[in-house]
Amino acid sequence: MSKFIDIHTGMKGIDKAKLTDAHKKDTQIENSEGVKFLHVWADPSSGKVFCLSEAPNKDAVLRVHKKAGNATEEIYEVPIEIE
Amino acid sequence: MSKFIDIHTGMKGIDKAKLTDAHKKDTQIENSEGVKFLHVWADPSSGKVFCLSEAPNKDAVLRVHKKAGNATEEIYEVPIEIE
């Protein structure tokens, strides 16, 4: 398992309720691909949403987001981290 | 205090030691601007580095990174999050 950060755009004005709804669609099917979403952050001003996940590979994250209706191609594997 | 995610580019091939060195330069001066870096993730393949911080505002994050030699203009305030 590796960690991934992915970035969504075009979410200007997103609020907590909308983010929660979108995130639920991901977490409801994440097990099917062995993905676990760990954290989500949103910037309603720029419309960017950032997801941190653990997954077997980048394509698994891509497929979960796509099936959930939250498609993005911008997914980075982040094997190095500092807490 | 708000949370921020900033993105650095051009760090292809970065390893844990180099990331630790760069991060230390930030944390050594973060107090001067009331910033606290919480987590850093790096993707050596794309050269992207992501920092999560708490700060009074975006400019404070920008100034700490600039003074530390880790300048980036790509800083997003992320007031909405899901754990």
N, CA and C atoms of all chains as a GROMACS GRO file, in nm:
protein
  498
    1MET      N    1   0.084  -0.121   0.000
    1MET     CA    2   0.000   0.000   0.000
    1MET      C    3   0.088   0.126   0.000
    2SER      N    4   0.046   0.221  -0.077
    2SER     CA    5   0.117   0.348  -0.083
    2SER      C    6   0.019   0.460  -0.051
    3LYS      N    7   0.074   0.577  -0.026
    3LYS     CA    8  -0.013   0.693  -0.004
    3LYS      C    9  -0.019   0.777  -0.131
    4PHE      N   10  -0.134   0.841  -0.149
    4PHE     CA   11  -0.158   0.922  -0.268
    4PHE      C   12  -0.226   1.052  -0.228
    5ILE      N   13  -0.190   1.159  -0.300
    5ILE     CA   14  -0.266   1.284  -0.290
    5ILE      C   15  -0.324   1.311  -0.428
    6ASP      N   16  -0.455   1.335  -0.432
    6ASP     CA   17  -0.513   1.371  -0.560
    6ASP      C   18  -0.582   1.506  -0.549
    7ILE      N   19  -0.595   1.571  -0.664
    7ILE     CA   20  -0.645   1.709  -0.666
    7ILE      C   21  -0.762   1.719  -0.764
    8HIS      N   22  -0.870   1.776  -0.715
    8HIS     CA   23  -0.988   1.803  -0.797
    8HIS      C   24  -0.999   1.955  -0.816
    9THR      N   25  -1.051   1.995  -0.931
    9THR     CA   26  -1.068   2.138  -0.956
    9THR      C   27  -1.215   2.165  -0.992
   10GLY      N   28  -1.249   2.292  -1.001
   10GLY     CA   29  -1.384   2.330  -1.045
   10GLY      C   30  -1.490   2.318  -0.938
   11MET      N   31  -1.447   2.320  -0.810
   11MET     CA   32  -1.543   2.306  -0.699
   11MET      C   33  -1.566   2.437  -0.625
   12LYS      N   34  -1.560   2.548  -0.698
   12LYS     CA   35  -1.579   2.678  -0.633
   12LYS      C   36  -1.709   2.684  -0.555
   13GLY      N   37  -1.702   2.738  -0.435
   13GLY     CA   38  -1.820   2.753  -0.352
   13GLY      C   39  -1.862   2.628  -0.277
   14ILE      N   40  -1.781   2.522  -0.287
   14ILE     CA   41  -1.817   2.398  -0.219
   14ILE      C   42  -1.826   2.421  -0.067
   15ASP      N   43  -1.926   2.358  -0.006
   15ASP     CA   44  -1.940   2.369   0.140
   15ASP      C   45  -1.924   2.230   0.203
   16LYS      N   46  -1.931   2.227   0.335
   16LYS     CA   47  -1.906   2.103   0.408
   16LYS      C   48  -2.005   1.993   0.367
   17ALA      N   49  -2.131   2.030   0.349
   17ALA     CA   50  -2.234   1.931   0.314
   17ALA      C   51  -2.207   1.869   0.177
   18LYS      N   52  -2.173   1.952   0.080
   18LYS     CA   53  -2.144   1.901  -0.055
   18LYS      C   54  -2.019   1.816  -0.056
   19LEU      N   55  -1.919   1.859   0.020
   19LEU     CA   56  -1.795   1.780   0.026
   19LEU      C   57  -1.822   1.645   0.091
   20THR      N   58  -1.903   1.646   0.197
   20THR     CA   59  -1.938   1.522   0.266
   20THR      C   60  -2.012   1.427   0.173
   21ASP      N   61  -2.105   1.480   0.095
   21ASP     CA   62  -2.181   1.397  -0.001
   21ASP      C   63  -2.086   1.334  -0.104
   22ALA      N   64  -1.999   1.415  -0.162
   22ALA     CA   65  -1.907   1.366  -0.265
   22ALA      C   66  -1.813   1.260  -0.205
   23HIS      N   67  -1.765   1.289  -0.084
   23HIS     CA   68  -1.671   1.198  -0.018
   23HIS      C   69  -1.738   1.064   0.014
   24LYS      N   70  -1.865   1.070   0.053
   24LYS     CA   71  -1.939   0.947   0.086
   24LYS      C   72  -1.948   0.854  -0.036
   25LYS      N   73  -1.965   0.915  -0.154
   25LYS     CA   74  -1.970   0.834  -0.277
   25LYS      C   75  -1.839   0.761  -0.300
   26ASP      N   76  -1.729   0.823  -0.262
   26ASP     CA   77  -1.598   0.756  -0.271
   26ASP      C   78  -1.585   0.645  -0.167
   27THR      N   79  -1.619   0.677  -0.042
   27THR     CA   80  -1.593   0.580   0.065
   27THR      C   81  -1.687   0.460   0.057
   28GLN      N   82  -1.805   0.481  -0.003
   28GLN     CA   83  -1.899   0.369  -0.017
   28GLN      C   84  -1.845   0.259  -0.108
   29ILE      N   85  -1.757   0.295  -0.201
   29ILE     CA   86  -1.706   0.195  -0.296
   29ILE      C   87  -1.555   0.174  -0.286
   30GLU      N   88  -1.489   0.242  -0.193
   30GLU     CA   89  -1.342   0.236  -0.188
   30GLU      C   90  -1.290   0.093  -0.166
   31ASN      N   91  -1.363   0.015  -0.087
   31ASN     CA   92  -1.319  -0.123  -0.058
   31ASN      C   93  -1.306  -0.209  -0.184
   32SER      N   94  -1.389  -0.180  -0.281
   32SER     CA   95  -1.387  -0.260  -0.404
   32SER      C   96  -1.253  -0.253  -0.476
   33GLU      N   97  -1.177  -0.148  -0.448
   33GLU     CA   98  -1.046  -0.131  -0.512
   33GLU      C   99  -0.932  -0.134  -0.410
   34GLY      N  100  -0.964  -0.166  -0.285
   34GLY     CA  101  -0.861  -0.169  -0.181
   34GLY      C  102  -0.807  -0.032  -0.144
   35VAL      N  103  -0.890   0.072  -0.169
   35VAL     CA  104  -0.850   0.209  -0.140
   35VAL      C  105  -0.907   0.252  -0.005
   36LYS      N  106  -0.833   0.335   0.068
   36LYS     CA  107  -0.889   0.395   0.189
   36LYS      C  108  -0.860   0.545   0.187
   37PHE      N  109  -0.966   0.624   0.178
   37PHE     CA  110  -0.949   0.769   0.184
   37PHE      C  111  -0.929   0.811   0.329
   38LEU      N  112  -0.821   0.887   0.353
   38LEU     CA  113  -0.781   0.920   0.490
   38LEU      C  114  -0.821   1.061   0.531
   39HIS      N  115  -0.824   1.152   0.435
   39HIS     CA  116  -0.850   1.292   0.470
   39HIS      C  117  -0.886   1.367   0.342
   40VAL      N  118  -0.971   1.466   0.355
   40VAL     CA  119  -1.007   1.552   0.242
   40VAL      C  120  -1.004   1.697   0.290
   41TRP      N  121  -0.950   1.784   0.208
   41TRP     CA  122  -0.946   1.928   0.238
   41TRP      C  123  -1.004   2.003   0.117
   42ALA      N  124  -1.078   2.109   0.141
   42ALA     CA  125  -1.135   2.186   0.030
   42ALA      C  126  -1.114   2.335   0.046
   43ASP      N  127  -1.088   2.398  -0.067
   43ASP     CA  128  -1.075   2.544  -0.075
   43ASP      C  129  -1.188   2.597  -0.162
   44PRO      N  130  -1.297   2.644  -0.102
   44PRO     CA  131  -1.413   2.690  -0.181
   44PRO      C  132  -1.379   2.810  -0.269
   45SER      N  133  -1.275   2.883  -0.233
   45SER     CA  134  -1.238   3.003  -0.306
   45SER      C  135  -1.177   2.969  -0.443
   46SER      N  136  -1.081   2.877  -0.445
   46SER     CA  137  -1.019   2.837  -0.573
   46SER      C  138  -1.093   2.721  -0.638
   47GLY      N  139  -1.174   2.650  -0.559
   47GLY     CA  140  -1.243   2.533  -0.611
   47GLY      C  141  -1.159   2.406  -0.613
   48LYS      N  142  -1.047   2.408  -0.539
   48LYS     CA  143  -0.961   2.288  -0.533
   48LYS      C  144  -1.002   2.198  -0.416
   49VAL      N  145  -1.000   2.068  -0.441
   49VAL     CA  146  -1.021   1.970  -0.334
   49VAL      C  147  -0.904   1.873  -0.337
   50PHE      N  148  -0.849   1.844  -0.218
   50PHE     CA  149  -0.734   1.755  -0.204
   50PHE      C  150  -0.775   1.633  -0.123
   51CYS      N  151  -0.746   1.514  -0.176
   51CYS     CA  152  -0.773   1.390  -0.104
   51CYS      C  153  -0.643   1.318  -0.074
   52LEU      N  154  -0.629   1.270   0.048
   52LEU     CA  155  -0.517   1.183   0.086
   52LEU      C  156  -0.572   1.043   0.101
   53SER      N  157  -0.506   0.947   0.037
   53SER     CA  158  -0.555   0.809   0.044
   53SER      C  159  -0.441   0.710   0.057
   54GLU      N  160  -0.479   0.589   0.096
   54GLU     CA  161  -0.389   0.474   0.088
   54GLU      C  162  -0.448   0.381  -0.017
   55ALA      N  163  -0.363   0.330  -0.104
   55ALA     CA  164  -0.415   0.245  -0.212
   55ALA      C  165  -0.305   0.156  -0.265
   56PRO      N  166  -0.345   0.048  -0.334
   56PRO     CA  167  -0.244  -0.040  -0.391
   56PRO      C  168  -0.168   0.027  -0.507
   57ASN      N  169  -0.233   0.117  -0.577
   57ASN     CA  170  -0.168   0.189  -0.687
   57ASN      C  171  -0.256   0.308  -0.730
   58LYS      N  172  -0.197   0.390  -0.817
   58LYS     CA  173  -0.264   0.513  -0.861
   58LYS      C  174  -0.394   0.485  -0.936
   59ASP      N  175  -0.392   0.380  -1.018
   59ASP     CA  176  -0.512   0.348  -1.097
   59ASP      C  177  -0.632   0.311  -1.010
   60ALA      N  178  -0.605   0.252  -0.895
   60ALA     CA  179  -0.714   0.216  -0.804
   60ALA      C  180  -0.783   0.343  -0.753
   61VAL      N  181  -0.704   0.444  -0.719
   61VAL     CA  182  -0.762   0.572  -0.675
   61VAL      C  183  -0.841   0.634  -0.790
   62LEU      N  184  -0.782   0.631  -0.907
   62LEU     CA  185  -0.849   0.687  -1.026
   62LEU      C  186  -0.985   0.620  -1.050
   63ARG      N  187  -0.986   0.488  -1.041
   63ARG     CA  188  -1.112   0.415  -1.068
   63ARG      C  189  -1.219   0.444  -0.964
   64VAL      N  190  -1.182   0.449  -0.837
   64VAL     CA  191  -1.281   0.479  -0.732
   64VAL      C  192  -1.342   0.617  -0.756
   65HIS      N  193  -1.256   0.716  -0.775
   65HIS     CA  194  -1.306   0.852  -0.796
   65HIS      C  195  -1.397   0.859  -0.921
   66LYS      N  196  -1.355   0.788  -1.025
   66LYS     CA  197  -1.432   0.792  -1.150
   66LYS      C  198  -1.570   0.728  -1.132
   67LYS      N  199  -1.571   0.609  -1.072
   67LYS     CA  200  -1.699   0.540  -1.048
   67LYS      C  201  -1.791   0.620  -0.957
   68ALA      N  202  -1.732   0.695  -0.865
   68ALA     CA  203  -1.811   0.772  -0.768
   68ALA      C  204  -1.860   0.904  -0.826
   69GLY      N  205  -1.815   0.935  -0.948
   69GLY     CA  206  -1.856   1.062  -1.010
   69GLY      C  207  -1.767   1.178  -0.970
   70ASN      N  208  -1.648   1.144  -0.913
   70ASN     CA  209  -1.553   1.249  -0.871
   70ASN      C  210  -1.422   1.237  -0.949
   71ALA      N  211  -1.433   1.216  -1.078
   71ALA     CA  212  -1.314   1.184  -1.158
   71ALA      C  213  -1.207   1.291  -1.153
   72THR      N  214  -1.082   1.248  -1.143
   72THR     CA  215  -0.967   1.336  -1.161
   72THR      C  216  -0.851   1.252  -1.213
   73GLU      N  217  -0.768   1.316  -1.295
   73GLU     CA  218  -0.649   1.248  -1.347
   73GLU      C  219  -0.526   1.290  -1.268
   74GLU      N  220  -0.544   1.392  -1.183
   74GLU     CA  221  -0.427   1.448  -1.112
   74GLU      C  222  -0.406   1.375  -0.979
   75ILE      N  223  -0.330   1.268  -0.984
   75ILE     CA  224  -0.308   1.183  -0.867
   75ILE      C  225  -0.158   1.160  -0.851
   76TYR      N  226  -0.106   1.189  -0.733
   76TYR     CA  227   0.038   1.176  -0.708
   76TYR      C  228   0.064   1.072  -0.600
   77GLU      N  229   0.156   0.981  -0.628
   77GLU     CA  230   0.200   0.889  -0.523
   77GLU      C  231   0.300   0.965  -0.435
   78VAL      N  232   0.281   0.959  -0.303
   78VAL     CA  233   0.367   1.035  -0.211
   78VAL      C  234   0.434   0.940  -0.112
   79PRO      N  235   0.539   0.870  -0.157
   79PRO     CA  236   0.604   0.770  -0.072
   79PRO      C  237   0.689   0.830   0.040
   80ILE      N  238   0.718   0.960   0.031
   80ILE     CA  239   0.801   1.025   0.134
   80ILE      C  240   0.714   1.122   0.211
   81GLU      N  241   0.717   1.113   0.343
   81GLU     CA  242   0.640   1.209   0.422
   81GLU      C  243   0.708   1.241   0.553
   82ILE      N  244   0.678   1.358   0.605
   82ILE     CA  245   0.728   1.401   0.736
   82ILE      C  246   0.608   1.450   0.816
   83GLU      N  247   0.594   1.393   0.936
   83GLU     CA  248   0.482   1.435   1.022
   83GLU      C  249   0.526   1.551   1.109
   84MET      N  250  -0.668   3.116   1.320
   84MET     CA  251  -0.577   3.028   1.246
   84MET      C  252  -0.656   2.946   1.145
   85SER      N  253  -0.600   2.932   1.030
   85SER     CA  254  -0.662   2.852   0.924
   85SER      C  255  -0.563   2.746   0.879
   86LYS      N  256  -0.613   2.650   0.805
   86LYS     CA  257  -0.524   2.550   0.748
   86LYS      C  258  -0.497   2.582   0.600
   87PHE      N  259  -0.377   2.545   0.557
   87PHE     CA  260  -0.333   2.571   0.421
   87PHE      C  261  -0.263   2.448   0.363
   88ILE      N  262  -0.282   2.428   0.234
   88ILE     CA  263  -0.202   2.330   0.161
   88ILE      C  264  -0.125   2.408   0.055
   89ASP      N  265   0.007   2.388   0.054
   89ASP     CA  266   0.084   2.451  -0.054
   89ASP      C  267   0.157   2.344  -0.133
   90ILE      N  268   0.189   2.381  -0.257
   90ILE     CA  269   0.247   2.285  -0.351
   90ILE      C  270   0.376   2.341  -0.410
   91HIS      N  271   0.479   2.260  -0.401
   91HIS     CA  272   0.609   2.293  -0.462
   91HIS      C  273   0.630   2.201  -0.581
   92THR      N  274   0.698   2.253  -0.683
   92THR     CA  275   0.728   2.172  -0.802
   92THR      C  276   0.879   2.170  -0.825
   93GLY      N  277   0.921   2.086  -0.919
   93GLY     CA  278   1.062   2.085  -0.957
   93GLY      C  279   1.153   2.008  -0.862
   94MET      N  280   1.096   1.918  -0.782
   94MET     CA  281   1.174   1.844  -0.683
   94MET      C  282   1.194   1.697  -0.726
   95LYS      N  283   1.204   1.673  -0.854
   95LYS     CA  284   1.220   1.534  -0.900
   95LYS      C  285   1.340   1.467  -0.835
   96GLY      N  286   1.320   1.345  -0.793
   96GLY     CA  287   1.429   1.268  -0.731
   96GLY      C  288   1.452   1.300  -0.584
   97ILE      N  289   1.368   1.385  -0.526
   97ILE     CA  290   1.385   1.420  -0.384
   97ILE      C  291   1.377   1.294  -0.296
   98ASP      N  292   1.464   1.288  -0.195
   98ASP     CA  293   1.460   1.174  -0.102
   98ASP      C  294   1.428   1.226   0.039
   99LYS      N  295   1.416   1.132   0.132
   99LYS     CA  296   1.374   1.169   0.267
   99LYS      C  297   1.471   1.268   0.330
  100ALA      N  298   1.601   1.248   0.309
  100ALA     CA  299   1.702   1.336   0.370
  100ALA      C  300   1.690   1.479   0.316
  101LYS      N  301   1.674   1.493   0.186
  101LYS     CA  302   1.661   1.627   0.126
  101LYS      C  303   1.532   1.695   0.170
  102LEU      N  304   1.424   1.615   0.178
  102LEU     CA  305   1.296   1.672   0.223
  102LEU      C  306   1.307   1.718   0.368
  103THR      N  307   1.373   1.637   0.450
  103THR     CA  308   1.392   1.672   0.591
  103THR      C  309   1.473   1.801   0.605
  104ASP      N  310   1.578   1.815   0.527
  104ASP     CA  311   1.660   1.937   0.530
  104ASP      C  312   1.578   2.060   0.492
  105ALA      N  313   1.503   2.048   0.383
  105ALA     CA  314   1.423   2.162   0.336
  105ALA      C  315   1.316   2.198   0.440
  106HIS      N  316   1.254   2.095   0.496
  106HIS     CA  317   1.147   2.116   0.594
  106HIS      C  318   1.202   2.181   0.722
  107LYS      N  319   1.323   2.143   0.761
  107LYS     CA  320   1.386   2.201   0.881
  107LYS      C  321   1.404   2.352   0.866
  108LYS      N  322   1.439   2.393   0.745
  108LYS     CA  323   1.458   2.537   0.720
  108LYS      C  324   1.326   2.612   0.739
  109ASP      N  325   1.216   2.547   0.704
  109ASP     CA  326   1.084   2.607   0.729
  109ASP      C  327   1.052   2.611   0.878
  110THR      N  328   1.068   2.497   0.944
  110THR     CA  329   1.024   2.489   1.084
  110THR      C  330   1.111   2.573   1.177
  111GLN      N  331   1.237   2.596   1.137
  111GLN     CA  332   1.325   2.678   1.220
  111GLN      C  333   1.278   2.823   1.230
  112ILE      N  334   1.204   2.868   1.129
  112ILE     CA  335   1.161   3.009   1.130
  112ILE      C  336   1.009   3.025   1.131
  113GLU      N  337   0.936   2.915   1.137
  113GLU     CA  338   0.790   2.924   1.125
  113GLU      C  339   0.726   3.010   1.235
  114ASN      N  340   0.785   3.003   1.356
  114ASN     CA  341   0.730   3.081   1.469
  114ASN      C  342   0.729   3.231   1.443
  115SER      N  343   0.824   3.277   1.366
  115SER     CA  344   0.835   3.422   1.340
  115SER      C  345   0.711   3.475   1.269
  116GLU      N  346   0.638   3.386   1.202
  116GLU     CA  347   0.517   3.429   1.128
  116GLU      C  348   0.392   3.363   1.185
  117GLY      N  349   0.405   3.292   1.297
  117GLY     CA  350   0.290   3.226   1.357
  117GLY      C  351   0.240   3.107   1.277
  118VAL      N  352   0.330   3.048   1.197
  118VAL     CA  353   0.294   2.934   1.113
  118VAL      C  354   0.336   2.804   1.182
  119LYS      N  355   0.258   2.699   1.162
  119LYS     CA  356   0.299   2.567   1.209
  119LYS      C  357   0.280   2.467   1.096
  120PHE      N  358   0.391   2.413   1.048
  120PHE     CA  359   0.380   2.308   0.945
  120PHE      C  360   0.344   2.177   1.012
  121LEU      N  361   0.239   2.113   0.960
  121LEU     CA  362   0.183   1.994   1.023
  121LEU      C  363   0.226   1.864   0.956
  122HIS      N  364   0.246   1.869   0.826
  122HIS     CA  365   0.275   1.745   0.752
  122HIS      C  366   0.331   1.782   0.615
  123VAL      N  367   0.421   1.701   0.566
  123VAL     CA  368   0.476   1.720   0.431
  123VAL      C  369   0.474   1.585   0.359
  124TRP      N  370   0.436   1.587   0.231
  124TRP     CA  371   0.438   1.466   0.148
  124TRP      C  372   0.514   1.498   0.020
  125ALA      N  373   0.590   1.401  -0.029
  125ALA     CA  374   0.666   1.426  -0.152
  125ALA      C  375   0.651   1.312  -0.251
  126ASP      N  376   0.645   1.351  -0.377
  126ASP     CA  377   0.641   1.256  -0.490
  126ASP      C  378   0.768   1.276  -0.572
  127PRO      N  379   0.871   1.194  -0.550
  127PRO     CA  380   0.997   1.211  -0.622
  127PRO      C  381   0.981   1.194  -0.773
  128SER      N  382   0.880   1.123  -0.814
  128SER     CA  383   0.860   1.095  -0.956
  128SER      C  384   0.815   1.221  -1.033
  129SER      N  385   0.715   1.290  -0.981
  129SER     CA  386   0.668   1.413  -1.048
  129SER      C  387   0.743   1.537  -0.999
  130GLY      N  388   0.809   1.524  -0.882
  130GLY     CA  389   0.878   1.639  -0.825
  130GLY      C  390   0.788   1.733  -0.747
  131LYS      N  391   0.668   1.685  -0.713
  131LYS     CA  392   0.574   1.768  -0.635
  131LYS      C  393   0.594   1.744  -0.485
  132VAL      N  394   0.588   1.852  -0.408
  132VAL     CA  395   0.589   1.843  -0.261
  132VAL      C  396   0.467   1.919  -0.210
  133PHE      N  397   0.396   1.858  -0.115
  133PHE     CA  398   0.274   1.915  -0.056
  133PHE      C  399   0.297   1.941   0.092
  134CYS      N  400   0.271   2.063   0.136
  134CYS     CA  401   0.280   2.094   0.279
  134CYS      C  402   0.143   2.131   0.333
  135LEU      N  403   0.111   2.076   0.450
  135LEU     CA  404  -0.010   2.115   0.523
  135LEU      C  405   0.034   2.200   0.642
  136SER      N  406  -0.027   2.316   0.658
  136SER     CA  407   0.013   2.404   0.769
  136SER      C  408  -0.108   2.470   0.834
  137GLU      N  409  -0.083   2.523   0.952
  137GLU     CA  410  -0.177   2.615   1.018
  137GLU      C  411  -0.110   2.751   1.019
  138ALA      N  412  -0.185   2.853   0.985
  138ALA     CA  413  -0.123   2.986   0.978
  138ALA      C  414  -0.230   3.093   0.992
  139PRO      N  415  -0.189   3.214   1.028
  139PRO     CA  416  -0.287   3.323   1.039
  139PRO      C  417  -0.342   3.363   0.903
  140ASN      N  418  -0.263   3.349   0.798
  140ASN     CA  419  -0.309   3.381   0.663
  140ASN      C  420  -0.211   3.325   0.560
  141LYS      N  421  -0.252   3.332   0.433
  141LYS     CA  422  -0.173   3.276   0.323
  141LYS      C  423  -0.036   3.343   0.310
  142ASP      N  424  -0.032   3.474   0.328
  142ASP     CA  425   0.095   3.546   0.313
  142ASP      C  426   0.199   3.502   0.415
  143ALA      N  427   0.155   3.462   0.533
  143ALA     CA  428   0.249   3.415   0.636
  143ALA      C  429   0.318   3.287   0.588
  144VAL      N  430   0.241   3.196   0.528
  144VAL     CA  431   0.298   3.072   0.473
  144VAL      C  432   0.396   3.107   0.361
  145LEU      N  433   0.353   3.197   0.275
  145LEU     CA  434   0.437   3.240   0.162
  145LEU      C  435   0.570   3.296   0.213
  146ARG      N  436   0.565   3.381   0.315
  146ARG     CA  437   0.689   3.444   0.365
  146ARG      C  438   0.782   3.343   0.429
  147VAL      N  439   0.729   3.250   0.509
  147VAL     CA  440   0.815   3.150   0.572
  147VAL      C  441   0.885   3.067   0.465
  148HIS      N  442   0.809   3.016   0.368
  148HIS     CA  443   0.870   2.934   0.262
  148HIS      C  444   0.975   3.015   0.184
  149LYS      N  445   0.947   3.141   0.158
  149LYS     CA  446   1.040   3.225   0.080
  149LYS      C  447   1.170   3.247   0.157
  150LYS      N  448   1.156   3.286   0.283
  150LYS     CA  449   1.276   3.310   0.367
  150LYS      C  450   1.358   3.184   0.383
  151ALA      N  451   1.291   3.069   0.386
  151ALA     CA  452   1.361   2.942   0.406
  151ALA      C  453   1.423   2.888   0.278
  152GLY      N  454   1.398   2.958   0.167
  152GLY     CA  455   1.453   2.910   0.039
  152GLY      C  456   1.366   2.806  -0.029
  153ASN      N  457   1.240   2.795   0.018
  153ASN     CA  458   1.146   2.699  -0.040
  153ASN      C  459   1.026   2.771  -0.102
  154ALA      N  460   1.052   2.878  -0.173
  154ALA     CA  461   0.944   2.965  -0.221
  154ALA      C  462   0.843   2.891  -0.310
  155THR      N  463   0.717   2.922  -0.287
  155THR     CA  464   0.609   2.880  -0.379
  155THR      C  465   0.497   2.982  -0.370
  156GLU      N  466   0.429   3.000  -0.482
  156GLU     CA  467   0.314   3.093  -0.485
  156GLU      C  468   0.184   3.013  -0.478
  157GLU      N  469   0.195   2.880  -0.490
  157GLU     CA  470   0.074   2.797  -0.497
  157GLU      C  471   0.032   2.753  -0.356
  158ILE      N  472  -0.048   2.836  -0.294
  158ILE     CA  473  -0.090   2.814  -0.155
  158ILE      C  474  -0.242   2.826  -0.148
  159TYR      N  475  -0.308   2.724  -0.095
  159TYR     CA  476  -0.455   2.722  -0.087
  159TYR      C  477  -0.501   2.718   0.057
  160GLU      N  478  -0.594   2.805   0.091
  160GLU     CA  479  -0.657   2.798   0.223
  160GLU      C  480  -0.762   2.687   0.216
  161VAL      N  481  -0.762   2.596   0.312
  161VAL     CA  482  -0.854   2.481   0.309
  161VAL      C  483  -0.939   2.480   0.436
  162PRO      N  484  -1.041   2.566   0.442
  162PRO     CA  485  -1.122   2.578   0.563
  162PRO      C  486  -1.216   2.460   0.585
  163ILE      N  487  -1.237   2.379   0.482
  163ILE     CA  488  -1.328   2.264   0.496
  163ILE      C  489  -1.247   2.137   0.490
  164GLU      N  490  -1.268   2.048   0.587
  164GLU     CA  491  -1.196   1.921   0.581
  164GLU      C  492  -1.280   1.808   0.640
  165ILE      N  493  -1.249   1.688   0.595
  165ILE     CA  494  -1.314   1.566   0.648
  165ILE      C  495  -1.205   1.469   0.684
  166GLU      N  496  -1.210   1.423   0.808
  166GLU     CA  497  -1.109   1.326   0.853
  166GLU      C  498  -1.154   1.185   0.825
   0.00000   0.00000   0.00000
